[in-house]
Amino acid sequence: MNRLSKLYALAILGGLSTSISFAQTQTKGEVQDQEFVIRKDRVLTVPTQPRAFEKLPVLPQPKGLSDFNYETKRYGLDLRPLNLEATAVDKVYRKDRRDLYPGFIKAGYGNFASPLLEARFMATEVDQFNFSAVLDHQSFGKGPVADEQSQESHSHAGIDGSYFSDVVEIFGGLDWNQDKYSFYGVDPVTFEDPDYLTPDNVFNRFSIQAGVRDIEKTGPITYESQLGFRTFQDSYAAMENEFSLQAKGKYRVNEDWRADLGISYFGTTPENVDYMENRNYFSIRPSVSYRYGDFDFTAGINIVSENDSIEDKSSDFRIFPNLGASYQFADEFGFFAEFSGDVDRKTYQSFVLENPWLGPTNRLLNTVNNYHIEAGIQGQFSEIFNYRGSVNFDRYNQLYFFVNSPLDPSQFQLVYDDKSTVISIQGELSLQLSEVYRLGSSLNLYQYNLNTLEEAWHRPIWEFSINNQVKPIDALLIQANLNFIGGIKAPSVLSSEDAPTPFTTLKSIADVQLMADFAITDRLSVFAQGNNLLNGLNTRWLNYPVRGVLLEGGLSFKF
């Protein structure tokens, strides 16, 4: 400490001496000569020092905040309670008009003494039980020949109901149909006799069915089963009863794989003049479907057992393939193909619905489609045009045809060809321009190669149809349809097996139909329709020309 004090004292004395000497050598305000040397070539350099990269020091972590305890106190306020008053909103909520009119009735009248009546009613409230009922009738007091001697009438009544639970729907229904025809297809000379009366035939059909199906259609399993009974009877000796059981189910493994299974049984007991038989039909149809990108594949089998009595029949049991594939690599173009076989079930009722002038028969056979080969193309353009075309090759056993009975030309009978080959070309084209205009058309060409029959009696060689629908305004709907059928051949007289059968080619059928419906109000509408506007002598079955120009009009009302 003493040493530091001495050094400090010496420094002070040195400073004072320097100040005194400077004061003695330089006078205040005097300017003395000085010399300065400036060197331009001198470069100042600083030695390079390495940059040290050092990590930032780790700062100490702050300690967590300690818990704070708050004390709350209640302060009562002497406020009056709020009085809320509910007021109705002045706004009209209207239900859809379609829900307001569960009933519909339509009535009209036309030439040929043809009244028309149709009535429908359907429960519209959402409930566990729902039902619908229908009643319609149309008759023609005058026909194409001899007026009252070619009358025709059709009546139908039915009711359907469904009960919905949380999981399934239980459904059922009743249907009754009555159709009346006259056997007016005889030699026109016969009608010159005023005392001649054509016989009538009235078909009565009644059916009842009940079943159950699942409600959730988007789940992995979908199923439906149904029991049914129907009866058919005409004015003579024909009668047929049938009991049926049908079930089908689908199992979706994932979006690409799906399995289907269908089971059906039909027990039919037809009776006619000198004919009664118990016919059984049982089928199982399992299949698997797979989707791979734009490809769709289906593979399955059709197992069918039927007991029709056929000569040299090896077995009642048959197995057919069911293979299909399609590839739609663009909306505009795709192709499909199918190879399958089946047994087409035929009954007396199905034959009569196709040809109502069928007479007594003593043989009913199913049609066996040994194999069906189909290949075609399909697609659409701009969601406006849709087309589909295919070529089909079918091989049949017991393919049926209708011919006039040699004993009574006004009645038809069934004939079968044991081995038939049918080649057909089918095409469809549709067009839709918004909701204003829609068009649908189809063309079918057929070629028959038969074994025992000379011609494909009463089967067309070509069919062509065009269906137009125009809706220029919401209240007006117009439909115009054109149907053409040609190439139908019918035997004039059934001859012996050795002699060729003389036949006649029926005139091509051209049927032009026009219908218009105009809604006056939401409830009331007027309609007008016409059939066979070209007034052609169209004959689908030999000796049975249809009525000429048929015009009808009337009103329809919703309630």
BELNORNOR-V711613 format. One record per residue. N is the residue number from 0. BURIAL is b if it has 9 or more other ideal C-beta (glycine too) atoms within 8 Angstrom, else e. Layout:
# BELNORNOR-V711613
n | burial
N | BURIAL
N | BURIAL
This chain:
# BELNORNOR-V711613
n | burial
0 | e
1 | e
2 | e
3 | e
4 | e
5 | e
6 | e
7 | e
8 | e
9 | e
10 | e
11 | e
12 | e
13 | e
14 | e
15 | e
16 | e
17 | e
18 | e
19 | e
20 | e
21 | e
22 | e
23 | e
24 | e
25 | e
26 | e
27 | e
28 | e
29 | e
30 | e
31 | e
32 | e
33 | e
34 | e
35 | e
36 | e
37 | e
38 | e
39 | e
40 | e
41 | e
42 | e
43 | e
44 | e
45 | e
46 | e
47 | e
48 | e
49 | e
50 | e
51 | e
52 | e
53 | e
54 | e
55 | e
56 | e
57 | e
58 | e
59 | e
60 | e
61 | e
62 | e
63 | e
64 | e
65 | e
66 | e
67 | e
68 | e
69 | e
70 | e
71 | e
72 | e
73 | e
74 | e
75 | e
76 | e
77 | e
78 | e
79 | e
80 | e
81 | e
82 | e
83 | e
84 | e
85 | e
86 | e
87 | e
88 | e
89 | e
90 | e
91 | e
92 | e
93 | e
94 | e
95 | e
96 | e
97 | e
98 | e
99 | e
100 | b
101 | e
102 | b
103 | b
104 | b
105 | b
106 | b
107 | b
108 | b
109 | b
110 | e
111 | b
112 | e
113 | b
114 | b
115 | b
116 | b
117 | b
118 | b
119 | b
120 | b
121 | b
122 | b
123 | e
124 | e
125 | e
126 | e
127 | e
128 | b
129 | b
130 | b
131 | b
132 | b
133 | b
134 | b
135 | b
136 | b
137 | b
138 | b
139 | b
140 | e
141 | b
142 | b
143 | e
144 | b
145 | b
146 | e
147 | e
148 | b
149 | b
150 | b
151 | b
152 | b
153 | b
154 | b
155 | b
156 | e
157 | b
158 | b
159 | b
160 | b
161 | b
162 | b
163 | e
164 | b
165 | e
166 | e
167 | e
168 | b
169 | b
170 | b
171 | b
172 | b
173 | b
174 | b
175 | b
176 | b
177 | b
178 | b
179 | b
180 | b
181 | b
182 | b
183 | b
184 | b
185 | b
186 | e
187 | e
188 | e
189 | e
190 | b
191 | e
192 | e
193 | e
194 | e
195 | e
196 | e
197 | b
198 | e
199 | b
200 | b
201 | b
202 | b
203 | b
204 | b
205 | b
206 | b
207 | b
208 | b
209 | b
210 | b
211 | e
212 | b
213 | b
214 | b
215 | e
216 | e
217 | e
218 | e
219 | e
220 | b
221 | b
222 | b
223 | b
224 | b
225 | b
226 | b
227 | b
228 | b
229 | b
230 | b
231 | b
232 | e
233 | b
234 | e
235 | e
236 | e
237 | b
238 | b
239 | b
240 | b
241 | b
242 | e
243 | b
244 | b
245 | b
246 | b
247 | b
248 | b
249 | b
250 | b
251 | b
252 | e
253 | e
254 | e
255 | e
256 | b
257 | b
258 | b
259 | b
260 | b
261 | b
262 | b
263 | b
264 | b
265 | b
266 | b
267 | b
268 | b
269 | b
270 | b
271 | b
272 | e
273 | e
274 | b
275 | e
276 | e
277 | e
278 | b
279 | b
280 | b
281 | b
282 | b
283 | b
284 | b
285 | b
286 | b
287 | b
288 | b
289 | b
290 | b
291 | e
292 | e
293 | e
294 | b
295 | b
296 | b
297 | b
298 | e
299 | b
300 | b
301 | b
302 | b
303 | b
304 | b
305 | b
306 | e
307 | b
308 | e
309 | e
310 | e
311 | e
312 | e
313 | e
314 | e
315 | e
316 | e
317 | b
318 | e
319 | b
320 | b
321 | b
322 | b
323 | b
324 | b
325 | b
326 | b
327 | b
328 | e
329 | e
330 | e
331 | e
332 | e
333 | b
334 | b
335 | b
336 | b
337 | b
338 | b
339 | b
340 | b
341 | b
342 | b
343 | e
344 | b
345 | b
346 | b
347 | b
348 | b
349 | b
350 | b
351 | b
352 | e
353 | e
354 | b
355 | b
356 | b
357 | b
358 | b
359 | b
360 | b
361 | e
362 | e
363 | b
364 | b
365 | b
366 | b
367 | b
368 | b
369 | e
370 | b
371 | b
372 | b
373 | b
374 | b
375 | b
376 | b
377 | b
378 | b
379 | b
380 | e
381 | e
382 | e
383 | e
384 | b
385 | b
386 | b
387 | b
388 | b
389 | b
390 | b
391 | b
392 | b
393 | b
394 | b
395 | b
396 | b
397 | b
398 | b
399 | b
400 | b
401 | b
402 | b
403 | b
404 | b
405 | e
406 | e
407 | e
408 | b
409 | b
410 | b
411 | b
412 | b
413 | b
414 | b
415 | b
416 | b
417 | e
418 | e
419 | b
420 | b
421 | b
422 | b
423 | b
424 | b
425 | b
426 | b
427 | b
428 | b
429 | b
430 | b
431 | b
432 | e
433 | e
434 | e
435 | e
436 | b
437 | b
438 | b
439 | b
440 | b
441 | b
442 | b
443 | b
444 | b
445 | b
446 | e
447 | b
448 | e
449 | b
450 | e
451 | e
452 | b
453 | e
454 | b
455 | b
456 | b
457 | b
458 | b
459 | b
460 | b
461 | b
462 | b
463 | b
464 | b
465 | b
466 | b
467 | b
468 | b
469 | b
470 | b
471 | e
472 | e
473 | e
474 | e
475 | b
476 | b
477 | b
478 | b
479 | b
480 | b
481 | b
482 | b
483 | b
484 | b
485 | b
486 | e
487 | b
488 | b
489 | b
490 | b
491 | e
492 | e
493 | e
494 | e
495 | e
496 | e
497 | e
498 | e
499 | e
500 | b
501 | e
502 | b
503 | e
504 | e
505 | b
506 | e
507 | e
508 | b
509 | b
510 | b
511 | b
512 | b
513 | b
514 | b
515 | b
516 | b
517 | b
518 | b
519 | e
520 | e
521 | e
522 | e
523 | b
524 | b
525 | b
526 | b
527 | b
528 | b
529 | b
530 | b
531 | b
532 | b
533 | e
534 | e
535 | b
536 | e
537 | b
538 | b
539 | b
540 | b
541 | b
542 | b
543 | b
544 | e
545 | e
546 | b
547 | e
548 | b
549 | b
550 | b
551 | b
552 | b
553 | b
554 | b
555 | b
556 | b
557 | b
558 | e
